[in-house]
């Protein structure tokens, strides 16, 4: 940790600036989560095809979970996409064992939709695709962060 005047810094970024950046990231992830959730609901209500609803909807579920979690976990969590995929696969496997019936929730539309009621291996493939997209996004974030840190460090050295 370096000190410049009265503001301590971590990796060349002041604590106040970091808190401000984190707040902006939280707001951005919240907005993206809300937008994706609206898209998911619109797909569920109005799209009755053989591609968008069953496949794109399942890919988006993983991304919605990711953006929702990133509202609170702003700092880098390299394995977050994998954790989310594992969670989605567990929910899918629970569908195979008819968890909705085991919990006697088959008459509750909310839980039937939330937990799902039909196991499909293709859903797991879609979750994996969503996870791969998120891993790519994480890699891009990491590269961008390294480039920004390098630029910050070089500008501090020049001073």
C-alpha positions as a Markdown table, in Angstrom:
| # | Residue | x | y | z |
|---|---|---|---|---|
| 1 | Unk | 0.0 | 0.0 | 0.0 |
| 2 | Unk | 1.4 | 3.4 | -1.0 |
| 3 | Unk | 0.6 | 6.8 | 0.6 |
| 4 | Unk | 0.1 | 10.0 | -1.4 |
| 5 | Unk | -0.8 | 12.8 | 0.9 |
| 6 | Unk | -3.7 | 11.8 | 3.1 |
| 7 | Unk | -5.1 | 9.3 | 0.7 |
| 8 | Unk | -3.8 | 5.7 | 0.9 |
| 9 | Unk | -3.7 | 3.8 | -2.3 |
| 10 | Unk | -3.9 | 0.2 | -3.4 |
| 11 | Unk | -2.2 | -0.6 | -6.7 |
| 12 | Unk | -2.1 | 3.1 | -7.5 |
| 13 | Unk | -5.8 | 3.7 | -7.0 |
| 14 | Unk | -7.0 | 5.7 | -4.0 |
| 15 | Unk | -9.4 | 4.1 | -1.6 |
| 16 | Unk | -12.0 | 6.8 | -2.3 |
| 17 | Unk | -11.7 | 6.3 | -6.0 |
| 18 | Unk | -11.9 | 2.5 | -5.6 |
| 19 | Unk | -15.1 | 2.8 | -3.5 |
| 20 | Unk | -16.6 | 5.1 | -6.1 |
| 21 | Unk | -15.7 | 2.7 | -8.9 |
| 22 | Unk | -17.2 | -0.2 | -6.9 |
| 23 | Unk | -20.4 | 1.7 | -6.4 |
| 24 | Unk | -20.6 | 2.4 | -10.2 |
| 25 | Unk | -19.9 | -1.3 | -10.9 |
| 26 | Unk | -22.7 | -2.3 | -8.5 |
| 27 | Unk | -25.2 | 0.0 | -10.2 |
| 28 | Unk | -24.1 | -1.2 | -13.6 |
| 29 | Unk | -24.5 | -4.8 | -12.7 |
| 30 | Unk | -27.9 | -4.0 | -11.1 |
| 31 | Unk | -29.1 | -2.3 | -14.3 |
| 32 | Unk | -27.8 | -5.2 | -16.5 |
| 33 | Unk | -29.5 | -7.8 | -14.1 |
| 34 | Unk | -32.8 | -5.9 | -14.3 |
| 35 | Unk | -32.6 | -5.7 | -18.1 |
| 36 | Unk | -31.7 | -9.3 | -18.5 |
| 37 | Unk | -34.4 | -10.4 | -16.1 |
| 38 | Unk | -37.0 | -8.4 | -18.1 |
| 39 | Unk | -35.8 | -10.1 | -21.3 |
| 40 | Unk | -36.1 | -13.5 | -19.6 |
| 41 | Unk | -39.7 | -12.7 | -18.4 |
| 42 | Unk | -40.6 | -11.5 | -21.9 |
| 43 | Unk | -39.1 | -14.7 | -23.4 |
| 44 | Unk | -41.1 | -16.8 | -21.0 |
| 45 | Unk | -44.4 | -15.0 | -21.6 |
| 46 | Unk | -44.3 | -14.3 | -25.3 |
| 47 | Unk | -41.8 | -16.4 | -27.1 |
| 48 | Unk | -43.1 | -19.9 | -27.9 |
| 49 | Unk | -40.6 | -21.2 | -30.4 |
| 50 | Unk | -38.1 | -24.1 | -30.6 |
| 51 | Unk | -34.9 | -22.1 | -30.2 |
| 52 | Unk | -35.0 | -18.8 | -28.3 |
| 53 | Unk | -37.1 | -19.9 | -25.4 |
| 54 | Unk | -35.4 | -23.3 | -24.7 |
| 55 | Unk | -31.8 | -22.4 | -25.6 |
| 56 | Unk | -31.2 | -18.7 | -25.4 |
| 57 | Unk | -33.3 | -18.5 | -22.3 |
| 58 | Unk | -31.2 | -21.1 | -20.5 |
| 59 | Unk | -28.0 | -19.4 | -21.6 |
| 60 | Unk | -29.3 | -16.1 | -20.2 |
| 61 | Unk | -30.3 | -17.7 | -16.9 |
| 62 | Unk | -26.7 | -18.3 | -16.1 |
| 63 | Unk | -25.7 | -14.7 | -17.1 |
| 64 | Unk | -28.6 | -13.2 | -15.0 |
| 65 | Unk | -27.4 | -15.1 | -12.0 |
| 66 | Unk | -23.8 | -13.9 | -12.6 |
| 67 | Unk | -24.8 | -10.3 | -12.9 |
| 68 | Unk | -27.0 | -10.5 | -9.8 |
| 69 | Unk | -24.2 | -12.0 | -7.7 |
| 70 | Unk | -21.7 | -9.4 | -9.1 |
| 71 | Unk | -23.9 | -6.7 | -7.5 |
| 72 | Unk | -22.5 | -7.8 | -4.2 |
| 73 | Unk | -19.3 | -9.5 | -5.2 |
| 74 | Unk | -17.7 | -6.6 | -7.1 |
| 75 | Unk | -14.1 | -7.7 | -6.7 |
| 76 | Unk | -12.6 | -10.4 | -9.0 |
| 77 | Unk | -14.0 | -13.9 | -8.4 |
| 78 | Unk | -12.3 | -15.9 | -11.1 |
| 79 | Unk | -14.3 | -19.1 | -10.5 |
| 80 | Unk | -17.8 | -17.4 | -10.2 |
| 81 | Unk | -18.9 | -18.5 | -13.7 |
| 82 | Unk | -18.0 | -22.1 | -12.8 |
| 83 | Unk | -19.8 | -21.9 | -9.5 |
| 84 | Unk | -22.9 | -20.6 | -11.2 |
| 85 | Unk | -22.8 | -23.4 | -13.9 |
| 86 | Unk | -22.4 | -26.0 | -11.1 |
| 87 | Unk | -25.4 | -24.5 | -9.3 |
| 88 | Unk | -27.5 | -24.5 | -12.5 |
| 89 | Unk | -26.5 | -28.2 | -13.2 |
| 90 | Unk | -27.5 | -29.2 | -9.7 |
| 91 | Unk | -30.9 | -27.6 | -10.1 |
| 92 | Unk | -31.2 | -29.4 | -13.5 |
| 93 | Unk | -30.3 | -32.7 | -11.8 |
| 94 | Unk | -32.8 | -32.1 | -9.1 |
| 95 | Unk | -35.4 | -31.9 | -11.9 |
| 96 | Unk | -34.4 | -35.4 | -13.0 |
| 97 | Unk | -35.2 | -36.6 | -9.4 |
| 98 | Unk | -38.5 | -34.6 | -9.6 |
| 99 | Unk | -37.7 | -32.3 | -6.6 |
| 100 | Unk | -40.9 | -30.3 | -7.2 |
| 101 | Unk | -42.9 | -33.5 | -6.5 |
| 102 | Unk | -40.7 | -34.5 | -3.5 |
| 103 | Unk | -41.3 | -31.1 | -1.9 |
| 104 | Unk | -45.0 | -31.3 | -2.8 |
| 105 | Unk | -44.8 | -28.0 | -4.8 |
| 106 | Unk | -46.3 | -29.3 | -8.0 |
| 107 | Unk | -49.4 | -27.1 | -7.5 |
| 108 | Unk | -47.3 | -24.0 | -6.8 |
| 109 | Unk | -46.7 | -22.3 | -10.2 |
| 110 | Unk | -43.9 | -20.1 | -8.8 |
| 111 | Unk | -41.8 | -23.0 | -7.6 |
| 112 | Unk | -42.6 | -25.1 | -10.5 |
| 113 | Unk | -41.2 | -22.4 | -12.8 |
| 114 | Unk | -38.3 | -21.5 | -10.5 |
| 115 | Unk | -37.1 | -25.0 | -10.0 |
| 116 | Unk | -38.3 | -26.4 | -13.3 |
| 117 | Unk | -40.0 | -29.7 | -13.7 |
| 118 | Unk | -38.5 | -31.3 | -16.8 |
| 119 | Unk | -34.9 | -32.6 | -16.9 |
| 120 | Unk | -33.1 | -32.1 | -20.2 |
| 121 | Unk | -29.4 | -32.6 | -21.0 |
| 122 | Unk | -29.6 | -29.8 | -23.5 |
| 123 | Unk | -30.3 | -27.4 | -20.7 |
| 124 | Unk | -27.0 | -28.4 | -19.1 |
| 125 | Unk | -25.2 | -27.7 | -22.5 |
| 126 | Unk | -26.9 | -24.2 | -22.5 |
| 127 | Unk | -25.7 | -23.5 | -19.0 |
| 128 | Unk | -22.2 | -24.5 | -20.1 |
| 129 | Unk | -22.4 | -22.1 | -23.1 |
| 130 | Unk | -23.5 | -19.4 | -20.7 |
| 131 | Unk | -20.5 | -20.2 | -18.4 |
| 132 | Unk | -18.1 | -20.1 | -21.4 |
| 133 | Unk | -19.5 | -16.7 | -22.3 |
| 134 | Unk | -18.9 | -15.5 | -18.7 |
| 135 | Unk | -15.4 | -17.0 | -18.6 |
| 136 | Unk | -14.6 | -15.0 | -21.8 |
| 137 | Unk | -16.1 | -11.9 | -20.2 |
| 138 | Unk | -14.0 | -12.5 | -17.0 |
| 139 | Unk | -10.8 | -12.8 | -19.2 |
| 140 | Unk | -11.6 | -9.6 | -20.9 |
| 141 | Unk | -12.1 | -7.8 | -17.6 |
| 142 | Unk | -8.8 | -9.2 | -16.3 |
| 143 | Unk | -6.9 | -8.0 | -19.4 |
| 144 | Unk | -8.6 | -4.6 | -19.1 |
| 145 | Unk | -7.7 | -4.3 | -15.4 |
| 146 | Unk | -4.1 | -5.2 | -16.0 |
| 147 | Unk | -3.8 | -2.7 | -18.8 |
| 148 | Unk | -5.4 | 0.0 | -16.6 |
| 149 | Unk | -3.1 | -0.9 | -13.7 |
| 150 | Unk | 0.0 | -0.8 | -16.0 |
| 151 | Unk | -1.1 | 2.7 | -17.2 |
| 152 | Unk | -1.7 | 3.9 | -13.7 |
| 153 | Unk | 1.7 | 2.6 | -12.5 |
| 154 | Unk | 3.5 | 4.3 | -15.5 |
| 155 | Unk | 1.8 | 7.6 | -14.8 |
| 156 | Unk | 2.8 | 7.5 | -11.2 |
| 157 | Unk | 6.4 | 6.7 | -12.1 |
| 158 | Unk | 6.5 | 9.7 | -14.4 |
| 159 | Unk | 5.5 | 12.1 | -11.6 |
